[in-house]
Amino acid sequence: MHALNKNRPLRRILLAGATTVSGIVLLLALKPHTSPTVITDSAAQAPAPSSSASASPGATGDSGKSGSSSTGTKTVTGDTVQTRWGPVQVKVTIKNGKITDVTAVQYPTDNPRDQEINDYALPQLRSEALAAQSASIDTVSGATYTSEGYQQSLQSALDSAGL
């Protein structure tokens, strides 16, 4: 006799109930995603050379004009942001108050998939930052964690630069 015999509807109800409960338990067992956190420990940041005593930490003034955030050229390295897949850190070059270059100093490269994602995402994030002239940039689909870390590090660099 078959387990799902039509003459025995109670067995079908119990089997359907057990399957439903098992599915719910499996869904609840999944771990939720965590948002990126900023590493504020100065030892975790890559040291940036400083040519001006009045420059903020991580900033270099190439123009010799210290104390002015709207003139000259300076390079500022943002905070290292720890994401689920690894650290993300951005370096920004600012000339006459405009963002002229954005470079990812650190980003996840632990495996070929990370490299593939970041080879695609980082140029898009860079061009968005240059176009927006701020950290208010869109997240790249498929690189959400890297994008969020990039935005946070970029914002910290812009804050350090006084923009």
Secondary structure, DSSP 8 states (H G I E B T S, - for coil): --TT-TT-HHHHHHHHHHHHHHHHHHHHHS------EEE--GGGS-----S-TTS-TTEEESSS-TT-SSSSEEEEE--EEEETTEEEEEEEEEETTEEEEEEEEE---SSHHHHHHHHHHHHHHHHHHHHHTSS-----TT-HHHHHHHHHHHHHHHHHHT-
